[in-house]
């Protein structure tokens, strides 16, 4: 449980950094598309890391909802990453003013 929380916080921080360094005028559709793609990659990496590092403590590998739970967890990582990217973009726009 602690590992998943750490991954979510790390995902949010990576999203904030991504949004902060994203260049260009406030192109929210481009930021949404790019952060969704990067969030998907980060989510897959975190799910694979948790499955291989701690296979006995995760419910990702087995169970009745194995594949469905993997999909839901990756989508949660994508959403957290997108929120972080928009927070980072907001911070960047506030610092420019």
URQUI-V230500 format. One record per pair of residues at least 4 apart in sequence whose C-alpha atoms are under 6 Angstrom apart, sorted by sequence separation. I is the first residue (numbers start at 1). J is the second residue. D is the distance in Angstrom with one decimal. If there is no record, write none. Layout:
I,J,D ; I,J,D
This chain:
7,11,5.9 ; 18,22,6.0 ; 28,32,5.9 ; 31,35,5.8 ; 32,36,6.0 ; 35,39,5.7 ; 39,43,5.8 ; 49,53,5.8 ; 50,54,5.6 ; 51,55,4.9 ; 62,66,5.2 ; 65,69,5.5 ; 61,66,5.8 ; 60,66,5.5 ; 60,70,5.9 ; 43,74,4.9 ; 43,77,5.1 ; 40,78,5.4 ; 39,78,4.4 ; 36,78,5.9 ; 39,81,5.2 ; 35,82,5.5 ; 15,81,4.6 ; 19,85,3.8 ; 18,85,5.7 ; 19,86,5.9 ; 12,80,5.8 ; 16,84,4.3 ; 20,88,4.3 ; 12,81,5.4 ; 15,84,4.2 ; 16,85,4.7 ; 19,88,4.2 ; 20,89,5.0 ; 11,81,5.8 ; 15,85,4.4 ; 19,89,4.6 ; 16,87,5.9 ; 12,84,4.9 ; 16,88,4.1 ; 20,92,5.3
